[in-house]
Amino acid sequence: MSSYTFSVTIPGPFEEAGRRVTEALAAEGFGVLSTVDVAQTLARKLGVTISPYVILGACNPQEAHAALSADPDLGALLPCNVVLRGRSDGRVDVVFMDPEAVLALVARPEIAAVAHRVRTKLHRVADTLAPT
């Protein structure tokens, strides 16, 4: 785990894990604005094969509005990316961008408050997904 992410490993299969992640995000008020299939893109553009790897661009509209109202340029740091990375053992790593770490670049108290709320919500998503 890096200083700008946190993660959880969940059971596969990959497509089912993606559905579970999307549902857990929705339960916390996030929608998925974009889906980037990195494995498919690398296969098509470079002819290389990697394990399944998808980036979901997740957005909580209320929190995004609060952040953009405080600083319109903040859109350069949005949305919150969530990576689904397939493993050789059939499980899936779900890696969340840590909004507190990323939005600390802005160094404004109102943005820090939004980042904290979003981080709390994303941690709840991770906790929901974690195997019991």
C-alpha positions in Angstrom: 0.0 0.0 0.0 1.3 3.4 -0.9 0.9 6.7 0.9 -1.8 7.8 -1.6 -3.9 4.7 -1.7 -5.6 2.1 0.5 -6.9 -1.3 -0.6 -8.8 -4.5 0.1 -8.5 -7.9 -1.6 -11.8 -9.6 -2.4 -12.9 -12.9 -4.0 -13.3 -13.1 -7.7 -14.3 -13.7 -10.4 -13.2 -10.3 -11.8 -16.5 -9.3 -13.4 -18.5 -10.2 -10.2 -16.0 -8.2 -8.1 -16.5 -5.2 -10.4 -20.3 -5.4 -9.9 -19.8 -5.6 -6.1 -17.5 -2.6 -6.1 -19.9 -0.6 -8.1 -22.8 -1.5 -5.8 -20.8 -0.7 -2.7 -19.8 2.7 -4.2 -23.5 3.4 -5.0 -24.5 2.7 -1.4 -22.2 5.5 -0.3 -23.5 8.0 -3.0 -20.8 7.4 -5.7 -21.5 6.9 -9.3 -19.0 5.5 -11.8 -18.4 8.2 -14.4 -15.8 6.3 -16.4 -14.4 2.8 -16.8 -11.0 2.3 -18.3 -10.0 -1.2 -19.2 -6.3 -0.9 -19.0 -5.6 -4.6 -19.8 -7.7 -4.3 -23.0 -6.1 -1.1 -24.0 -2.6 -2.4 -23.6 -3.4 -5.6 -25.5 -4.9 -3.6 -28.4 -2.3 -0.8 -28.5 0.9 -2.7 -27.5 0.1 -6.3 -28.0 0.9 -7.1 -24.4 -1.1 -9.2 -22.0 -1.5 -8.3 -18.3 -3.9 -9.5 -15.7 -7.4 -7.9 -15.7 -6.9 -4.2 -14.7 -9.7 -1.7 -14.7 -9.9 1.9 -13.4 -13.2 3.2 -12.3 -13.7 7.0 -12.1 -16.0 7.3 -9.1 -17.8 10.5 -8.1 -20.0 11.6 -5.2 -21.9 14.5 -6.8 -22.6 16.3 -3.5 -18.9 16.2 -2.4 -17.7 17.1 -5.9 -20.0 20.1 -5.9 -18.7 21.2 -2.5 -15.1 20.8 -3.7 -15.6 22.6 -7.1 -17.5 25.4 -5.3 -14.5 26.0 -3.1 -12.0 25.7 -6.0 -13.1 25.3 -9.6 -9.7 24.1 -10.7 -10.0 21.1 -8.4 -11.6 19.2 -11.3 -8.1 18.4 -12.4 -7.8 16.1 -9.4 -11.2 14.4 -9.8 -12.8 11.9 -9.9 -11.7 9.4 -7.2 -10.1 6.5 -9.0 -10.7 3.0 -7.9 -8.5 0.3 -9.4 -9.6 -3.4 -9.8 -6.6 -5.5 -10.4 -6.9 -9.3 -11.0 -4.6 -11.6 -9.2 -3.2 -15.0 -10.3 -5.0 -16.7 -7.4 -8.4 -15.5 -8.7 -8.9 -12.8 -6.1 -9.1 -9.1 -7.0 -7.3 -6.2 -5.4 -9.5 -3.1 -5.0 -7.2 0.0 -4.7 -8.7 3.3 -3.7 -7.2 6.7 -4.3 -6.8 8.4 -0.9 -8.6 11.7 -1.4 -6.9 13.2 1.7 -3.5 12.5 0.3 -4.3 13.7 -3.2 -6.3 16.8 -2.2 -3.7 17.9 0.3 -2.0 19.4 -2.7 -4.6 22.1 -2.6 -3.8 23.0 1.1 -7.2 24.7 1.9 -9.2 23.8 5.0 -12.5 23.6 3.1 -11.0 21.1 0.6 -9.4 19.2 3.5 -12.9 18.8 5.0 -14.3 17.4 1.7 -11.4 15.1 1.4 -11.9 13.7 4.9 -15.6 13.1 4.2 -14.9 11.3 0.9 -12.1 9.3 2.5 -14.4 8.1 5.2 -17.0 7.1 2.6 -14.4 5.2 0.6 -13.2 3.4 3.7 -16.8 2.3 4.3 -16.9 0.9 0.8 -13.7 -1.0 1.4 -15.0 -2.3 4.7 -18.2 -3.4 3.0 -16.2 -5.3 0.4 -13.7 -6.9 2.8 -14.3 -10.7 3.3 -15.5 -11.6 6.7 
